[in-house]
């Protein structure tokens, strides 16, 4: 009886009624979004009763499920979470615990004592997304939006497999982002996808072709997955070579055939032409964070003496401030 037991206390009946009202509302919102062709992702613990209630039943055949453990994305506990969604890209959010080892340990469940000696349930500590999980989900949704025709702004998102802890801190504002500015040119001129049998691939992921393979020219790189290119630079696109147009991502379309993604580099002349069209970074102010753009403008418009004078005055102010505060 996931909707509620018949003989509950008054307090429990109120709690169940409140939860069921929320379940019903979430389902109605999801049904409306699906009817409008929007992306829907519902998150709840794997053990949640919502998945078994009559309120979720109308969505059961409209959505697919992906489960993951938070510790696989940097959390301290192996919390299981289910995502019910109508995408082809969120299925990649399916990592599970790699196993306890010297480099991977879990905190215990139960009640923990905070620094101020307050008691706190460990489940409450697991409500926040680890940065890598949040990034992976955002990346998957962005991929789905691109497949639905979204024309994104000039920038580039790294695949979750390639991002570092410091990059994740940068994109949430924990440190300056100047080291991860959007590139003026994409790495590849275009990315092509080819139906292949795994046994027929002449190279491994990350390697480049020494000779032409199928319709892919020599020098092209075999990618682990198609990069999400958001810099809008034509001809940076995704081309199908012998694939059905509805194939997406790393979809396997029979028991033996897969889609291989190859990144095709520009020739020397093509790279020079694209670089000339892109222009110098200093002239592309929309590509720089506002604070960095102000710094570039200041340095390029002021004399060395004026800059040195302003920096000296700033340092003198803060040193004086530090001295004044140290005596109080």
FENURQUI-V478471 format. One record per pair of residues at least 4 apart in sequence whose C-alpha atoms are under 7 Angstrom apart, sorted by the first residue. I is the first residue (numbers start at 1). J is the second residue. D is the distance in Angstrom with one decimal. If there is no record, write none. Layout:
BEGIN
((I;J;D) (I;J;D))
END
This chain:
BEGIN
((1;5;6.0) (2;49;5.9) (2;52;6.1) (2;53;5.2) (3;53;5.5) (3;54;6.9) (4;16;6.4) (8;12;5.9) (8;13;5.7) (9;13;6.0) (10;14;6.3) (11;15;6.4) (12;16;6.1) (13;17;6.0) (14;18;6.1) (15;19;6.3) (16;20;6.0) (17;21;6.1) (18;22;6.4) (19;23;6.2) (20;24;6.1) (21;25;6.2) (22;26;6.1) (23;27;6.2) (23;50;6.8) (23;55;6.1) (24;28;6.2) (24;55;5.4) (25;29;6.2) (26;30;6.1) (27;31;6.1) (27;55;6.7) (27;56;6.2) (28;32;6.2) (29;33;6.2) (30;34;6.1) (30;40;6.4) (31;35;6.2) (32;36;6.4) (33;37;6.4) (33;38;5.1) (33;40;6.9) (34;38;5.5) (34;40;6.9) (39;86;6.4) (39;87;6.9) (40;85;5.3) (40;86;5.9) (41;83;6.3) (41;84;5.6) (41;85;4.3) (42;83;5.6) (42;84;5.1) (42;85;6.4) (43;82;5.9) (43;83;4.7) (43;84;6.6) (44;48;6.4) (44;81;5.9) (44;82;5.7) (44;83;6.8) (45;80;6.1) (45;81;4.4) (45;82;5.8) (46;80;5.7) (46;81;4.9) (46;82;5.1) (49;53;6.3) (50;56;6.4) (51;56;6.0) (52;56;7.0) (53;57;6.7) (56;60;6.6) (59;63;6.2) (63;84;5.8) (63;85;5.1) (63;86;5.0) (64;84;5.5) (64;85;5.5) (64;86;6.2) (65;82;6.7) (65;83;5.7) (65;84;4.6) (65;85;6.5) (66;82;5.7) (66;83;5.2) (66;84;6.6) (66;91;5.6) (66;93;6.8) (66;94;6.1) (67;80;6.9) (67;81;5.6) (67;82;4.4) (67;83;6.2) (67;94;5.5) (68;80;5.8) (68;81;5.6) (68;82;6.6) (68;93;6.6) (68;94;4.6) (68;95;5.2) (68;96;5.4) (69;78;5.3) (69;79;5.2) (69;80;4.6) (69;81;6.3) (69;95;6.4) (69;96;4.8) (69;97;6.1) (70;74;6.7) (70;75;5.3) (70;77;6.7) (70;78;5.6) (70;79;5.3) (70;80;6.7) (71;75;4.2) (71;76;5.7) (71;77;5.4) (71;78;4.8) (71;79;6.9) (71;97;6.0) (72;95;5.9) (72;96;5.4) (72;97;5.0) (72;98;6.7) (73;130;6.3) (73;132;5.5) (73;133;5.4) (74;130;5.9) (74;132;7.0) (75;130;5.8) (76;106;5.3) (76;107;5.7) (77;106;5.1) (77;107;5.7) (78;97;6.5) (87;144;6.6) (89;140;5.2) (89;143;6.8) (89;144;6.1) (90;137;6.8) (90;140;5.4) (93;136;6.8) (93;137;6.8) (100;104;5.2) (100;105;5.4) (101;105;6.3) (109;122;5.6) (110;121;6.0) (110;122;5.5) (111;119;6.4) (111;120;5.5) (111;121;4.5) (111;122;5.7) (112;119;5.8) (112;120;5.3) (112;121;6.2) (112;122;6.2) (113;117;5.5) (113;118;5.6) (113;119;4.8) (113;120;6.2) (114;118;5.2) (114;119;6.3) (122;126;6.8) (123;127;6.9) (129;133;6.1) (129;134;5.8) (130;134;6.3) (131;135;6.1) (131;168;6.3) (132;136;6.0) (132;168;6.9) (133;137;6.2) (134;138;6.1) (135;139;6.0) (136;140;6.2) (136;160;5.6) (137;141;6.2) (138;142;6.1) (139;143;6.2) (140;144;6.3) (141;145;6.2) (142;146;6.2) (143;147;6.3) (143;228;6.4) (144;148;6.3) (145;149;6.5) (145;150;5.4) (146;150;4.6) (146;151;6.8) (152;230;5.6) (152;232;6.9) (153;230;6.4) (153;231;6.5) (153;232;6.8) (154;230;5.8) (154;231;3.9) (154;232;5.7) (155;182;4.7) (155;183;6.9) (155;230;5.0) (155;231;4.5) (156;182;5.8) (156;229;5.5) (156;230;4.7) (156;231;5.6) (157;228;6.2) (157;229;6.8) (157;230;6.9) (158;162;6.3) (158;163;6.2) (159;163;6.6) (159;227;6.4) (163;167;6.2) (164;168;6.4) (165;169;6.3) (166;170;6.1) (167;171;6.4) (168;172;6.6) (169;173;6.4) (169;174;5.0) (169;175;6.4) (170;174;5.4) (170;175;5.0) (170;176;6.1) (170;177;5.3) (171;177;6.8) (177;181;6.8) (181;288;7.0) (182;287;6.7) (184;278;6.2) (185;275;7.0) (186;236;7.0) (188;236;6.9) (188;263;5.7) (188;264;5.5) (188;265;4.6) (188;266;6.5) (189;235;6.0) (189;236;5.3) (189;264;5.8) (189;265;5.3) (189;266;5.2) (190;235;6.3) (190;236;4.6) (190;237;5.1) (190;238;6.2) (190;263;6.2) (190;264;5.6) (191;237;6.2) (191;238;4.9) (191;239;6.2) (191;261;6.7) (191;262;5.6) (191;263;4.5) (191;264;6.0) (192;238;5.6) (192;239;4.6) (192;240;5.7) (192;241;6.7) (192;261;5.7) (192;262;5.4) (192;263;6.6) (193;239;6.3) (193;240;5.1) (193;241;6.0) (193;259;6.0) (193;260;5.4) (193;261;4.4) (193;262;6.3) (194;240;6.6) (194;241;5.2) (194;242;6.3) (194;243;6.4) (194;259;5.4) (194;260;5.2) (194;261;6.5) (195;242;6.7) (195;243;6.2) (195;257;6.4) (195;258;5.6) (195;259;4.6) (195;260;6.3) (196;200;6.8) (196;257;5.4) (196;258;5.4) (196;259;6.1) (196;260;6.4) (197;256;6.0) (197;257;4.7) (197;258;6.2) (203;207;6.1) (203;209;6.8) (205;222;5.1) (205;223;5.6) (205;224;5.7) (206;221;6.3) (206;222;5.5) (206;223;5.9) (207;221;5.7) (207;222;5.9) (208;219;5.3) (208;220;5.3) (208;221;4.2) (208;222;6.3) (209;218;5.0) (209;219;4.9) (209;220;5.5) (209;221;6.4) (210;218;5.4) (210;219;6.0) (211;217;6.9) (211;218;4.3) (212;216;5.7) (212;217;4.5) (212;218;4.5) (213;217;6.6) (216;220;7.0) (220;262;6.0) (220;263;5.5) (220;264;4.7) (220;265;6.4) (221;262;5.3) (221;263;5.1) (221;264;6.7) (222;261;6.1) (222;262;4.6) (222;263;6.5) (223;261;5.5) (223;262;5.7) (223;263;6.7) (225;250;6.6) (225;261;6.5) (226;249;6.7) (226;261;6.0) (243;247;7.0) (247;251;6.4) (250;259;6.0) (251;258;6.7) (251;259;6.5) (252;257;6.3) (252;258;4.7) (252;259;6.5) (253;257;6.3) (253;258;6.4) (266;270;5.5) (266;271;5.6) (267;271;6.1) (268;272;6.3) (269;273;6.2) (270;274;6.1) (271;275;6.0) (272;276;6.1) (273;277;6.3) (274;278;6.1) (275;279;6.4) (279;283;6.9) (280;284;7.0) (285;293;6.5) (288;292;6.4) (288;293;5.8) (289;293;6.2) (290;294;6.3) (291;295;6.4) (292;296;6.2) (293;297;6.1) (294;298;6.1) (295;299;6.2) (296;300;6.1) (297;301;6.0) (298;302;6.0) (302;306;6.2) (302;307;6.4) (303;307;6.3) (304;308;6.1) (305;309;6.1) (306;310;6.2) (307;311;6.2) (308;312;6.0) (309;313;6.2) (310;314;6.2) (311;315;6.2) (312;316;6.1) (313;317;6.2) (314;318;6.5) (315;319;6.0) (316;320;6.0) (317;321;6.1) (318;322;6.0) (319;323;6.2) (320;324;6.2) (321;325;6.2) (322;326;6.1) (323;327;6.8) (324;328;7.0))
END
